[in-house]
Amino acid sequence: MSEPSHSSQSPRRPHTQVTAAPYLELDLVREVEQLQREPEWERGQNARTLVKYDDLRVVLTVLKAHARIPDHQTEGRIAIQTIRGHITVRASGRTFSLPTGGLLALDRGVRHDVEAVDDSAFLLTIAWPDKAV
């Protein structure tokens, strides 16, 4: 299984991983604010895994304006949902504009990169096929 590589600019701490219980309730506003208070935010980005099941991850990522996550891919299908700001995703020869409320789904193995137009926050949901877990 391969998770996206988020930056080649500076070493990053591993995602904080939350093992999912039968249910989880999260305050995304508070989670975004917390990520923006951590030192990694000063380098342009920060992320935390909010939900971790064997076949599903939900990762909250914050990016400063013009910060970029370089080209990468995953073995699972993904959904990218902007919850604050505005990001662009380049994939399959296209550029997708995702302002707040925008949602993009990509099939397995689709190479893509992400760039923040404004200070932004987005949810990345990854669903791995059974054989990849």
C-alpha positions in Angstrom: 0.0 0.0 0.0 1.3 3.4 -0.8 0.2 6.6 0.8 0.9 9.9 -0.9 4.2 11.6 -0.4 3.3 15.1 0.8 6.5 17.1 0.5 10.0 16.9 -0.6 10.8 20.3 0.9 11.3 19.3 4.6 11.1 16.2 6.8 7.6 15.6 8.1 6.3 14.0 11.2 4.2 10.9 10.6 0.5 11.3 10.5 -1.2 11.0 13.9 -3.3 7.9 13.4 -6.6 7.2 15.0 -7.8 3.6 15.1 -11.5 3.8 14.3 -14.0 2.6 16.8 -17.6 1.6 15.9 -18.1 5.4 15.4 -16.1 8.6 15.6 -17.3 12.1 15.9 -14.9 14.9 15.0 -15.0 18.7 15.0 -13.3 19.6 11.8 -13.1 23.4 12.6 -11.2 22.5 15.8 -9.0 20.0 13.9 -8.0 22.6 11.3 -7.2 25.2 14.0 -5.0 22.7 15.8 -3.1 21.8 12.7 -2.5 25.5 12.0 -1.1 26.0 15.5 1.6 23.3 15.0 5.1 24.1 13.8 4.6 22.1 10.5 2.1 24.8 9.4 4.9 27.3 9.2 6.5 25.2 6.5 3.4 25.4 4.5 1.5 22.2 5.3 0.3 19.9 8.0 -1.8 16.8 8.1 -3.4 14.3 10.5 -5.1 11.0 9.9 -8.5 11.3 11.5 -9.9 7.9 10.7 -8.0 4.7 10.3 -9.8 1.4 9.3 -8.0 -1.4 7.5 -9.5 -0.4 4.2 -10.3 3.3 4.7 -8.4 6.4 5.8 -9.6 10.0 6.2 -6.8 12.5 6.3 -7.2 16.2 7.1 -4.6 18.3 5.3 -4.0 22.1 5.6 -1.9 24.0 3.0 -0.8 27.6 3.0 -1.5 29.6 -0.2 0.7 28.4 -3.0 2.0 25.3 -1.1 2.0 22.2 -3.3 1.9 18.4 -2.7 4.0 17.0 -5.6 2.8 14.4 -8.1 1.9 11.1 -6.4 -0.6 8.2 -6.5 -2.3 5.7 -4.3 -3.4 2.1 -4.8 -6.9 3.0 -3.5 -9.6 5.2 -4.8 -9.6 8.7 -3.3 -12.0 11.6 -2.7 -10.7 15.1 -2.1 -13.1 17.5 -0.5 -12.2 21.1 0.2 -13.5 22.3 3.5 -11.8 25.7 3.7 -10.1 27.9 1.0 -9.5 26.8 -2.6 -7.2 24.1 -4.0 -6.4 22.8 -7.5 -5.7 19.2 -8.4 -4.0 18.2 -11.6 -4.7 14.7 -12.8 -5.2 12.9 -16.1 -4.1 16.0 -18.1 -6.7 18.2 -16.5 -6.8 20.9 -13.8 -9.7 20.6 -11.3 -10.6 23.7 -9.3 -12.0 22.9 -5.9 -13.2 25.9 -3.9 -14.8 25.3 -0.5 -17.4 22.6 -0.9 -15.8 21.1 -4.0 -15.3 17.3 -4.2 -13.2 15.3 -6.6 -13.0 11.5 -6.8 -10.1 9.7 -8.5 -9.8 6.1 -9.4 -6.9 3.8 -8.2 -3.4 4.7 -9.4 -4.3 8.1 -10.9 -1.3 10.3 -10.6 -2.1 13.8 -9.2 -0.8 16.8 -7.4 -2.5 19.4 -5.2 -1.8 23.1 -4.9 -3.4 25.6 -2.6 -4.8 28.8 -4.2 -5.5 30.3 -0.8 -4.8 29.0 2.7 -6.9 25.8 2.6 -8.0 22.7 4.3 -9.2 19.5 2.6 -10.2 16.0 3.5 -8.6 13.1 1.7 -10.5 9.9 1.9 -8.7 6.7 0.7 -10.5 3.4 0.1 -8.1 0.6 -0.5 -9.1 -2.6 -2.3 -9.2 -5.7 -0.1 -5.9 -7.1 -1.5 -3.9 -3.9 -0.6 -4.7 -3.9 3.1 
